[in-house]
Structures are given as C-alpha cells and as structure tokens.
Amino acid sequence: MTEKIITTLRDSKKARWTALLIVSFTMMTGYYINYVISPLKPLLEDYFNWSSTDFGFWNSAYGWFNVFFLMLIFGGIILDKIGIRFTGLGATLTMVVGTFLQFAAIRQLWPMDGVTFGVSNQILIGALGFGVFGVGIEVAGITVSKIIVKWFQGKELALAMGLEMAMARMGTALALAIPAPIAASMLGKGALPNVALSAPLMLGLALLVAGFLAFFYYTFKDKELDKSLAEAKLVSNNHSDEDEFKVKDIAIVIKNKGFWLIALLCVLFYSGVFPFLYYAADLMVNKYNVDPKFAGTIPSLLPFGTIILTPLFGNIYDRKGKGASIMLLGSIMLLLVHSMFALPTINSPAFAVLLILLLGVTFSLVPSAMWPSVPKIIPEKLLGTAYSMIFWVQNIGLMSVPLLIGWVLDKYCITNAAAIAEGARPHYDYTLPMVIFATLGLLAIGVGLLLKAEDKKKGYGLEQPNIKK
C-alpha cells in the first residue's frame, strides 16, 4: 500500500511566494525609515546646528529600548507564545508611532526649545521616536524571519530570505537616494527648513501605514496556513506537546555555542555596515567632495547589488551548501572594503563608488547564509526567541557604534575648528572612523573561523544544502 502524501498550503508555490511578497513589502517600508535622516546630516548641521554627536545620539537610540528594556527578547517570547499575527500587527503599529514622533521632532509640530539631560528637546523627542521605531522594526524582523521559515522550511528557505532582504534593501536605497534632493528642492523653493527636512519623513510615514495594511492582509493568509497545517497534523497524528513553546525551553538556546557564535558574528558584521550607512553620505561629502544634495546617491548603490546577489547567494546555499564559508568570505571582504575606505590618499568619487559596490557584495554574502542557518541550530518552536536574542545582541552594536562614531568625529576628526567659529560647517577626516569599522571586520573573521570549526565539530549542517531531496 502506498503511503498517503499529506499536503499543506505551503506546498503551493503561489501561496508561499505571495505570502513572502506581502511581508517583504512591509519590511521595505520600515527599512526606508531606518535610514531616512542619514543623507540629511549636512543639511541638519546647516539649518538646525546639529553636531556629529547629536546625529550619533539620534541614531544610537534605535537600540535603547531593545537593549536596556529587553523589548526584543519579550517580543521573541510573545512571538513564540502568542503567535505571528498578534506580534506582527503590534510591531508594525509600533513602527508607525515611532515614525510619527521622529516626523514631529523634525517638523517641530510643537515648541521644542530648550535642553533636557544635556540634549536639545528636538533631538531627544526624535531619538525617543527612533527608539520606539527600533522596537517595532526589530520585532517585525524576527516575526518575518519566522514567517519565512514557516512557509519555506525544507524548500527554498535561503532564497526566500534573500529575496525578502533584497526587497527590504530597496527601502534602504530609496532612503539614501531621495531625502536630500527632496529637502534641497523644497528649500530652493523657499520652504521653511522644518517643512523641507521633515518631508522625507512624512513620505516614510505614509509608506509605513501602507506596510501596516499589507501585514493586516497577510494575517488572513497566515490563518489559512495554520488551518492547513492543523489538518495535516490531524491526518498524520503526529501532534505532540513537544511542539508547543515553553518558556523554560529558552535554556536550549542559551546553552548552544553555535547560536552564540552566530549572534556574535551578527553584531560584528552588522555594526560594520548599518552604522556605516548612517554616516556614508557625510563620508562622501567630507572625503570625496560630493555635493551634499547628491551625496546619498553613491551609498544608495549598495542595496541595488544586494537585490540581485542576496537571493543568488541564498540559492547557492539552498542547493550547494557552504553557509559557514559564505559568512567567512563576507567578513573578509568587510575588512578589505573598510580598510580601503580608510586610505587617506585616495579621494576619488569613482573609487568610492567601486568600494560601495564591493560592500554591496559583502552585504549580500553574510545575511544570505546567516539567517537560514539559525533553523539548523535551533528547533522551529524556539525560532522567535532565538532570532530575538540574536537581534538583541545586534542592537547592542547598533546602539553603541553610531554614538561612538559621532563622538570620535567631534573629538578627533574636525579639521576646520577655526572656521566653525565663523559659521562654517564642520569638515571631518573620516580615517579613524573607517579604521574602527575595519576592526569590526577583523573581529568578524575570527568569529567566522570559530563558527566553521564548531559546525564541523557538532555537525549542524551549515555547509550542507537547505533543500531536502
């Protein structure tokens, strides 16, 4: 007698790729907000008298609540305990609220004169908004990761994660390319600085509302999938209490050395990329003499490479394996790219374009292998918690590195201190900040080697293909 083949909704290619498209759009809208003020740094210095430390303070706020109040950890536990639909809707709504606060700060919707805790009220309110947004997008990120595993486990998992990241990077590209031209155009037409500089945030707020509605629509797809999975379990009679999440199971994650190596690699690698993107447009202005209105255009090239290459490398991992090797290669390239950015004698914009494109390749390699590797180490019922703990460690870097770079720029890198007293914009030497970023790449290489050795010892299968035959 032939065994009956049990199918679920995720066995339908149309259903699983449609689900991926919907949640990827939501993440794309969030990634736009992530970097929307990055290319505005020179204009914020001109019109609001921000310093690099102010800019670093605002961007460091991304991780405040996630790190100090463990919001990400709680988000992961809620995700595993209550489920995808509740957690995802809460996360996307939180992003909207946080973005509104950032918009209100730049637009100055109410009087923001004065200083609190040594920080201007405008920057403090905006930073709080970015912190709230950071909770939302990070919890949304772990939710979407679990969604993709739910739909693509045993199928094109790394490709799906790569495509989701590629679409999210489109939001990053838009955020780096269009805010400065929008603001500069409005300023040229006589708009008030607060109106012109807040316009890119207003656009992001509208996009996020659309992202929230998209995820609301996805919840119906998720309910259909749960129904089909429940029916399949009933037919196969393999449902067990062991499939249910229990808080005490967190110990399984905490005791796993491979998990901690991935988390450490994550914080080092992403701290060498995301905080760099916050300062990349300013780097183009100060080191490569690019016009501030178009300085974000060069960094915006980075995500376009990832749009093609992340799914490509993910597909290679799905079919050929070599996940640990891919992560190690990406770490080596991170060190090389930032080392070349640190070279003080090469100031050609064409060279900057080349390095940005190489960084795009680097930024495709590590994420394409890192996130699909987690389900090989951690049981599916604990994935929300595992991803949240990795993101929590990552947020320590995303909180501290932008603040460090801003402080270093103001403390050691200003080259025109005398002219500032006469109203000139600060000019920065970016050599030391780029050395800091290169050091993160060097440390990531060491962790990558340890991870590869641990995989060989424990047999996680990181070098094995994802697609089960």
QUINOR-V234841 format. One line per field, one symbol per residue. psi: psi as a letter, one per 30 degrees, with the letter a starting at -180 (. if undefined). burial: + if it has 9 or more other C-alpha atoms within 8 Angstrom, else -. Layout:
BEGIN
psi=???
burial=???
END
This chain:
BEGIN
psi=kkkkkklleffjeeeeeeeeeefeeeeeeefeeegefeffeeeeeefghkleeeeeeefffegdeeeegheeeeeeeeeeeeleeeeeeeeeeeeeeeeeeeeeeefhflkgllkkhgkkeeeeeeeeeeeeeeeeeeeeeeeeeeeeeefgkgbheeeeeeeeeeeefeeeeeefefeeeeeeeeefggkkeeeeffeeeeeeeeeeeeeeeeeeeeeeeeeeeeeeeeeeeeefhgklfffkkkefffeeeefjeeeeeeeeeeeeefffeeeeeefeeeeeeeeghkkefgffeefffefeefeeeeeeeeeeeeefbheeeeeeeeeeeeeeeeeeffjffjgkeeeeeeeeeeeeeefeeeeffeeffeffekkefgeeeeeeeeeeeefeefeeeeeeeeeeeeeffkfheefefgglkkkkjgeeefeeeeeeeeeeeeeeeeeeeeeeefhfgfgllekk.
burial=-------+++----++--+++++++++++++++-++++++++++++---+-++++++++++++++++--++++-++++++--++-+++++++++++++++++++++++---+------+++++++++++++++++++++++++++++++--++--+++++++++++++++++++++++++++++-++---+--+++++++++-++-++++++-+++-++-++-++--++--+++----------+---++--++---+++++++++++++++++++++++++++++++-+-+-++++++++++++++++++++++++++-+++++++++++++++++++-++----+-+-+++-++++++++++++++++++++++++--++++++++++++++++++++++++++++++--++-----+-----+-++++++++-+++++++++-++++++-++------++++++--
END
